[in-house]
Amino acid sequence: MAFDKPRNELYQWSVVSALVDGVASNGLPMSDLLLHGDHGLGTFRGMQGELIVLDGQGYQMRHDGTTRPIDLSPSGDITPFSMITFFSPTISTMASITEKNGVEPILAALTPNARNAHIAFRLDGAFKSITCRTAEGQCFEGEGLKDVVGRQVSITLGPARGTVIGFRSPEFLQGIAVAGVHMHFINEERTAGGHVLALETDGEVNVQVSELWRTIMDFPRDKQFNEAEMKLDAEGIRKAEG
């Protein structure tokens, strides 16, 4: 069957610097987001929890530890920031990873000619330990990412089977995206997960990778986005993203 979707093309709604400035009151309906991909991550209105899109299904991972499928109705969930692609891996291998910082060297070795391009990746298998955070969300409109993440709830799962999906973005795009590795996890049961802070695999996991050489970006057309300063706070983003 012919693939009628643009494979390995990144679609991004808004920018990380907007979240830093608290621009999270409005956004793109999730039903529209899924027109652009089946593999993605992001957040929800008011930064209420973490978004993962896996095999075309979206889930909200909330600060109280619960997980639910996203609401695709006309009045349903929206995203103030997200990245998504129709994932068609061009590289697949097995690897054992002892820490979160071990992911990026594997990706770099597999894609030596894409140092300054986005990389989409997926890790499937057993994890000895994986620590995830979920954000409770803004206490008031315009509250910035740093303060929201300051109230994050973290959980450590393991042993657990599941999937990590993510993107590695080049350093020059810090503030547009999260420079380096940005990844979310959800377990096989689809009952727990979040933004990955630490991980260790239980043996080898399947690593799938694709290079993303084209990006389409859309920006919110509202007053909050228009009036945000969005000065680059590279160190603040690194601390917030763990």
Buried (B, 14 or more C-beta within 10 A) or exposed (E): EEEEEBBBBBBBBBBBBBBBBBBBBBBBBBBBBBEBBBBBBBBBBBBBBBBBBBEEEBBBBBBEEEBBEBBBEEEEBBBBBBBBBBBBBEBEEEBBBEEBEBBBEBBEEBBEEBEEBBBBBBBBBBBBBBBBBBBBBBEEEEBBBBEBBEEBBBBEBBEBBBBBBBBBBBEEBBBBBBBBBBBBBBBEEBBBBBBBBBBBBBEEBBBBBBBBEEBEEEEBEEEBBEEBEBEEBEEBBEEBBB
